[in-house]
Amino acid sequence: MIQRIQSLWLFLASVTIFALFLFPYLQYADIGGMGKALKVTGAYHGQAAQAIRDEFFILQAAATVLLGICPLYIIFKYRNRKVQARLVLLAVVLVLLFGVWLYFAAGAALNEANQVLSAQNIGVGFFLLPISIIFLLMAMGGIRKDEKLVKSADRLR
């Protein structure tokens, strides 16, 4: 049944991951003082109140799309809760690995600008990944509750 609470958590996890396309995960000023930002779609610099893309990150964009589709796919595996639970754990691991990838990409960009990663450089995108992990873990809790409910109903029969 798609109307279970874990479907809502999985949908919110997917929306949170897709929000990475809107928000940068790193903002900094380069050596010349020009403001730059890194999103999953590429590296941008600001000019005349507009963001102009310098580079396109096709692998990060593709990985973000795949990560965003993963929770939506898990919603439709509702008939097999054990597979659904394993897929949620796999999604959590993939989001963690994606976060590590973004961390190293941010570190490489800041090394070029002779800066270090600090609280003032972190963009909203870095906070979206832990939020999506929280939603995925909440979905896991809902799946476990459903499994317990089915087992208790089987004992009554």
CYANA upper distance limits for C-alpha pairs under 8 A (distance plus 0.5 A):
  1 MET  CA     78 TYR  CA      6.85
  1 MET  CA     79 ARG  CA      8.10
  2 ILE  CA      7 SER  CA      6.72
  2 ILE  CA     75 ILE  CA      7.40
  2 ILE  CA     76 PHE  CA      7.64
  2 ILE  CA     78 TYR  CA      7.39
  3 GLN  CA      7 SER  CA      7.04
  3 GLN  CA      8 LEU  CA      8.39
  4 ARG  CA      8 LEU  CA      7.73
  5 ILE  CA      9 TRP  CA      7.10
  5 ILE  CA    139 ALA  CA      7.89
  5 ILE  CA    142 GLY  CA      7.00
  6 GLN  CA     10 LEU  CA      6.50
  6 GLN  CA     75 ILE  CA      8.37
  6 GLN  CA    138 MET  CA      7.64
  6 GLN  CA    139 ALA  CA      4.72
  6 GLN  CA    140 MET  CA      7.72
  6 GLN  CA    141 GLY  CA      8.38
  6 GLN  CA    142 GLY  CA      5.72
  6 GLN  CA    143 ILE  CA      7.05
  7 SER  CA     11 PHE  CA      6.56
  7 SER  CA     75 ILE  CA      5.99
  7 SER  CA    139 ALA  CA      7.68
  8 LEU  CA     12 LEU  CA      6.66
  8 LEU  CA    139 ALA  CA      8.47
  9 TRP  CA     13 ALA  CA      6.64
  9 TRP  CA    135 PHE  CA      5.69
  9 TRP  CA    136 LEU  CA      6.99
  9 TRP  CA    138 MET  CA      6.98
  9 TRP  CA    139 ALA  CA      5.76
 10 LEU  CA     14 SER  CA      6.74
 10 LEU  CA     71 PRO  CA      5.70
 10 LEU  CA     72 LEU  CA      7.13
 10 LEU  CA     74 ILE  CA      8.04
 10 LEU  CA     75 ILE  CA      7.15
 10 LEU  CA    135 PHE  CA      7.06
 10 LEU  CA    136 LEU  CA      6.53
 10 LEU  CA    139 ALA  CA      6.62
 11 PHE  CA     15 VAL  CA      6.75
 11 PHE  CA     71 PRO  CA      7.11
 11 PHE  CA     72 LEU  CA      6.72
 11 PHE  CA     75 ILE  CA      8.31
 12 LEU  CA     16 THR  CA      6.55
 12 LEU  CA    132 SER  CA      7.95
 12 LEU  CA    135 PHE  CA      7.18
 13 ALA  CA     17 ILE  CA      6.76
 13 ALA  CA     68 GLY  CA      8.22
 13 ALA  CA     71 PRO  CA      7.27
 13 ALA  CA    131 ILE  CA      8.04
 13 ALA  CA    132 SER  CA      4.97
 13 ALA  CA    133 ILE  CA      7.72
 13 ALA  CA    135 PHE  CA      5.80
 13 ALA  CA    136 LEU  CA      6.67
 14 SER  CA     18 PHE  CA      6.72
 14 SER  CA     67 LEU  CA      8.15
 14 SER  CA     68 GLY  CA      5.17
 14 SER  CA     69 ILE  CA      7.17
 14 SER  CA     70 CYS  CA      8.04
 14 SER  CA     71 PRO  CA      6.14
 14 SER  CA     72 LEU  CA      7.04
 14 SER  CA    132 SER  CA      7.87
 15 VAL  CA     19 ALA  CA      6.64
 15 VAL  CA     68 GLY  CA      7.61
 16 THR  CA     20 LEU  CA      7.71
 16 THR  CA    128 LEU  CA      6.55
 16 THR  CA    129 LEU  CA      8.01
 16 THR  CA    131 ILE  CA      7.76
 16 THR  CA    132 SER  CA      6.25
 17 ILE  CA     64 THR  CA      7.37
 17 ILE  CA     67 LEU  CA      7.49
 17 ILE  CA     68 GLY  CA      5.83
 17 ILE  CA    128 LEU  CA      7.30
 17 ILE  CA    129 LEU  CA      7.27
 17 ILE  CA    132 SER  CA      7.00
 18 PHE  CA     22 LEU  CA      8.46
 18 PHE  CA     64 THR  CA      7.40
 18 PHE  CA     65 VAL  CA      7.52
 18 PHE  CA     68 GLY  CA      6.17
 19 ALA  CA     23 PHE  CA      7.07
 19 ALA  CA    125 GLY  CA      8.27
 19 ALA  CA    128 LEU  CA      8.08
 20 LEU  CA     24 PRO  CA      7.50
 20 LEU  CA     25 TYR  CA      8.23
 20 LEU  CA     39 LYS  CA      7.61
 20 LEU  CA     40 VAL  CA      7.05
 20 LEU  CA     64 THR  CA      8.11
 20 LEU  CA    125 GLY  CA      6.01
 20 LEU  CA    128 LEU  CA      7.66
 21 PHE  CA     39 LYS  CA      7.19
 21 PHE  CA     40 VAL  CA      6.63
 21 PHE  CA     41 THR  CA      7.11
 21 PHE  CA     61 ALA  CA      8.40
 22 LEU  CA     39 LYS  CA      8.26
 23 PHE  CA     39 LYS  CA      7.07
 23 PHE  CA    123 GLY  CA      7.79
 23 PHE  CA    124 VAL  CA      6.39
 23 PHE  CA    125 GLY  CA      5.85
 24 PRO  CA     37 ALA  CA      6.57
 24 PRO  CA     38 LEU  CA      5.85
 24 PRO  CA     39 LYS  CA      4.78
 24 PRO  CA     40 VAL  CA      7.92
 24 PRO  CA    123 GLY  CA      5.89
 24 PRO  CA    124 VAL  CA      6.69
 24 PRO  CA    125 GLY  CA      5.78
 25 TYR  CA     37 ALA  CA      8.06
 25 TYR  CA     38 LEU  CA      6.42
 25 TYR  CA     39 LYS  CA      6.26
 25 TYR  CA     40 VAL  CA      8.33
 25 TYR  CA    102 LEU  CA      8.34
 25 TYR  CA    106 ALA  CA      8.47
 25 TYR  CA    122 ILE  CA      6.60
 25 TYR  CA    123 GLY  CA      4.74
 25 TYR  CA    124 VAL  CA      6.25
 25 TYR  CA    125 GLY  CA      4.51
 25 TYR  CA    126 PHE  CA      5.52
 26 LEU  CA     37 ALA  CA      5.99
 26 LEU  CA     38 LEU  CA      5.60
 26 LEU  CA     39 LYS  CA      7.72
 26 LEU  CA    106 ALA  CA      6.94
 26 LEU  CA    121 ASN  CA      6.19
 26 LEU  CA    122 ILE  CA      5.38
 26 LEU  CA    123 GLY  CA      5.16
 26 LEU  CA    124 VAL  CA      8.47
 26 LEU  CA    125 GLY  CA      8.10
 26 LEU  CA    126 PHE  CA      8.27
 27 GLN  CA     35 GLY  CA      7.83
 27 GLN  CA     36 LYS  CA      6.24
 27 GLN  CA     37 ALA  CA      4.82
 27 GLN  CA     38 LEU  CA      7.02
 27 GLN  CA    121 ASN  CA      5.51
 27 GLN  CA    122 ILE  CA      6.75
 27 GLN  CA    123 GLY  CA      6.40
 28 TYR  CA     35 GLY  CA      6.35
 28 TYR  CA     36 LYS  CA      5.83
 28 TYR  CA     37 ALA  CA      6.84
 28 TYR  CA    110 LEU  CA      8.30
 28 TYR  CA    121 ASN  CA      5.97
 29 ALA  CA     33 GLY  CA      5.66
 29 ALA  CA     34 MET  CA      5.77
 29 ALA  CA     35 GLY  CA      4.89
 29 ALA  CA     36 LYS  CA      6.19
 29 ALA  CA    113 ALA  CA      8.19
 30 ASP  CA     34 MET  CA      6.07
 30 ASP  CA     35 GLY  CA      7.07
 30 ASP  CA     36 LYS  CA      7.33
 30 ASP  CA    113 ALA  CA      5.52
 31 ILE  CA    113 ALA  CA      6.01
 31 ILE  CA    114 ASN  CA      7.97
 34 MET  CA     45 HIS  CA      7.55
 34 MET  CA     46 GLY  CA      7.63
 35 GLY  CA     45 HIS  CA      6.26
 35 GLY  CA     46 GLY  CA      6.21
 36 LYS  CA     43 ALA  CA      7.71
 36 LYS  CA     44 TYR  CA      6.10
 36 LYS  CA     45 HIS  CA      4.83
 36 LYS  CA     46 GLY  CA      6.90
 37 ALA  CA     43 ALA  CA      6.41
 37 ALA  CA     44 TYR  CA      5.67
 37 ALA  CA     45 HIS  CA      6.78
 38 LEU  CA     42 GLY  CA      6.47
 38 LEU  CA     43 ALA  CA      5.11
 38 LEU  CA     44 TYR  CA      6.72
 38 LEU  CA    106 ALA  CA      8.08
 39 LYS  CA     43 ALA  CA      6.84
 39 LYS  CA     44 TYR  CA      8.24
 39 LYS  CA    125 GLY  CA      8.25
 40 VAL  CA     57 PHE  CA      6.97
 40 VAL  CA     60 GLN  CA      5.79
 40 VAL  CA     61 ALA  CA      5.81
 40 VAL  CA     64 THR  CA      7.85
 41 THR  CA     56 PHE  CA      6.32
 41 THR  CA     57 PHE  CA      5.72
 41 THR  CA     58 ILE  CA      7.25
 41 THR  CA     60 GLN  CA      7.28
 41 THR  CA     61 ALA  CA      5.78
 42 GLY  CA     53 ARG  CA      7.02
 42 GLY  CA     54 ASP  CA      7.67
 42 GLY  CA     55 GLU  CA      5.67
 42 GLY  CA     56 PHE  CA      4.74
 42 GLY  CA     57 PHE  CA      5.18
 42 GLY  CA     58 ILE  CA      8.36
 43 ALA  CA     53 ARG  CA      6.24
 43 ALA  CA     54 ASP  CA      5.93
 43 ALA  CA     55 GLU  CA      5.63
 43 ALA  CA     56 PHE  CA      7.23
 43 ALA  CA     57 PHE  CA      8.22
 44 TYR  CA     51 ALA  CA      6.38
 44 TYR  CA     52 ILE  CA      5.79
 44 TYR  CA     53 ARG  CA      4.75
 44 TYR  CA     54 ASP  CA      5.95
 44 TYR  CA     55 GLU  CA      7.78
 45 HIS  CA     51 ALA  CA      6.13
 45 HIS  CA     52 ILE  CA      5.94
 45 HIS  CA     53 ARG  CA      7.03
 45 HIS  CA     54 ASP  CA      7.50
 46 GLY  CA     50 GLN  CA      6.09
 46 GLY  CA     51 ALA  CA      5.21
 46 GLY  CA     52 ILE  CA      6.72
 47 GLN  CA     51 ALA  CA      6.94
 47 GLN  CA     52 ILE  CA      7.53
 57 PHE  CA     61 ALA  CA      6.74
 58 ILE  CA     62 ALA  CA      6.52
 59 LEU  CA     63 ALA  CA      6.51
 60 GLN  CA     64 THR  CA      6.56
 61 ALA  CA     65 VAL  CA      6.80
 62 ALA  CA     66 LEU  CA      6.76
 63 ALA  CA     67 LEU  CA      6.52
 63 ALA  CA     98 PHE  CA      8.43
 64 THR  CA     68 GLY  CA      6.50
 65 VAL  CA     69 ILE  CA      6.65
 66 LEU  CA     70 CYS  CA      6.66
 67 LEU  CA     71 PRO  CA      7.99
 67 LEU  CA     91 ALA  CA      7.88
 67 LEU  CA     94 LEU  CA      7.97
 67 LEU  CA     95 VAL  CA      7.64
 68 GLY  CA     72 LEU  CA      7.80
 69 ILE  CA     73 TYR  CA      6.70
 70 CYS  CA     74 ILE  CA      6.78
 70 CYS  CA     91 ALA  CA      7.39
 71 PRO  CA     75 ILE  CA      6.88
 71 PRO  CA     88 VAL  CA      7.93
 71 PRO  CA     91 ALA  CA      7.85
 72 LEU  CA     76 PHE  CA      7.68
 73 TYR  CA     77 LYS  CA      7.49
 74 ILE  CA     78 TYR  CA      7.94
 74 ILE  CA     84 GLN  CA      6.44
 74 ILE  CA     87 LEU  CA      7.16
 74 ILE  CA     88 VAL  CA      7.70
 75 ILE  CA     84 GLN  CA      8.37
 77 LYS  CA     81 ARG  CA      7.81
 77 LYS  CA     83 VAL  CA      7.84
 77 LYS  CA     84 GLN  CA      6.29
 78 TYR  CA     84 GLN  CA      7.19
 80 ASN  CA     84 GLN  CA      6.73
 81 ARG  CA     85 ALA  CA      6.52
 81 ARG  CA    143 ILE  CA      7.00
 81 ARG  CA    147 GLU  CA      7.49
 82 LYS  CA     86 ARG  CA      6.83
 83 VAL  CA     87 LEU  CA      6.60
 84 GLN  CA     88 VAL  CA      6.72
 84 GLN  CA    143 ILE  CA      8.25
 85 ALA  CA     89 LEU  CA      6.90
 85 ALA  CA    140 MET  CA      6.64
 85 ALA  CA    143 ILE  CA      7.15
 85 ALA  CA    144 ARG  CA      8.41
 86 ARG  CA     90 LEU  CA      6.69
 87 LEU  CA     91 ALA  CA      6.55
 88 VAL  CA     92 VAL  CA      6.75
 88 VAL  CA    136 LEU  CA      6.90
 88 VAL  CA    137 LEU  CA      8.24
 88 VAL  CA    139 ALA  CA      8.31
 88 VAL  CA    140 MET  CA      7.15
 89 LEU  CA     93 VAL  CA      6.84
 90 LEU  CA     94 LEU  CA      6.65
 91 ALA  CA     95 VAL  CA      6.59
 91 ALA  CA    136 LEU  CA      8.27
 92 VAL  CA     96 LEU  CA      6.73
 92 VAL  CA    133 ILE  CA      6.38
 92 VAL  CA    136 LEU  CA      7.27
 92 VAL  CA    137 LEU  CA      8.37
 93 VAL  CA     97 LEU  CA      6.71
 94 LEU  CA     98 PHE  CA      6.55
 95 VAL  CA     99 GLY  CA      6.60
 95 VAL  CA    129 LEU  CA      7.29
 95 VAL  CA    133 ILE  CA      7.66
 96 LEU  CA    100 VAL  CA      6.86
 96 LEU  CA    129 LEU  CA      8.33
 97 LEU  CA    101 TRP  CA      6.76
 98 PHE  CA    102 LEU  CA      6.75
 99 GLY  CA    103 TYR  CA      6.61
 99 GLY  CA    126 PHE  CA      8.13
 99 GLY  CA    129 LEU  CA      7.28
100 VAL  CA    104 PHE  CA      6.80
101 TRP  CA    105 ALA  CA      6.69
102 LEU  CA    106 ALA  CA      6.53
103 TYR  CA    107 GLY  CA      6.66
104 PHE  CA    108 ALA  CA      6.62
105 ALA  CA    109 ALA  CA      6.79
106 ALA  CA    110 LEU  CA      6.67
106 ALA  CA    117 LEU  CA      8.09
107 GLY  CA    111 ASN  CA      6.58
107 GLY  CA    116 VAL  CA      7.63
107 GLY  CA    117 LEU  CA      6.99
108 ALA  CA    112 GLU  CA      7.05
109 ALA  CA    113 ALA  CA      7.22
110 LEU  CA    114 ASN  CA      6.60
110 LEU  CA    115 GLN  CA      5.55
110 LEU  CA    116 VAL  CA      6.43
110 LEU  CA    117 LEU  CA      7.39
111 ASN  CA    115 GLN  CA      6.30
111 ASN  CA    116 VAL  CA      7.39
117 LEU  CA    121 ASN  CA      6.77
117 LEU  CA    122 ILE  CA      7.88
118 SER  CA    122 ILE  CA      7.17
122 ILE  CA    126 PHE  CA      7.20
123 GLY  CA    127 PHE  CA      8.17
124 VAL  CA    128 LEU  CA      7.20
125 GLY  CA    129 LEU  CA      7.64
126 PHE  CA    130 PRO  CA      8.25
127 PHE  CA    131 ILE  CA      7.08
128 LEU  CA    132 SER  CA      6.70
129 LEU  CA    133 ILE  CA      6.80
130 PRO  CA    134 ILE  CA      6.72
131 ILE  CA    135 PHE  CA      6.85
132 SER  CA    136 LEU  CA      6.68
133 ILE  CA    137 LEU  CA      6.65
134 ILE  CA    138 MET  CA      6.66
135 PHE  CA    139 ALA  CA      6.73
136 LEU  CA    140 MET  CA      6.79
137 LEU  CA    141 GLY  CA      6.87
138 MET  CA    142 GLY  CA      6.96
139 ALA  CA    143 ILE  CA      6.74
140 MET  CA    144 ARG  CA      6.73
141 GLY  CA    145 LYS  CA      6.74
142 GLY  CA    146 ASP  CA      6.76
143 ILE  CA    147 GLU  CA      6.75
144 ARG  CA    148 LYS  CA      6.70
145 LYS  CA    149 LEU  CA      6.67
146 ASP  CA    150 VAL  CA      6.70
147 GLU  CA    151 LYS  CA      6.70
148 LYS  CA    152 SER  CA      6.66
149 LEU  CA    153 ALA  CA      6.68
150 VAL  CA    154 ASP  CA      6.66
151 LYS  CA    155 ARG  CA      6.86
152 SER  CA    156 LEU  CA      7.03
153 ALA  CA    157 ARG  CA      7.20
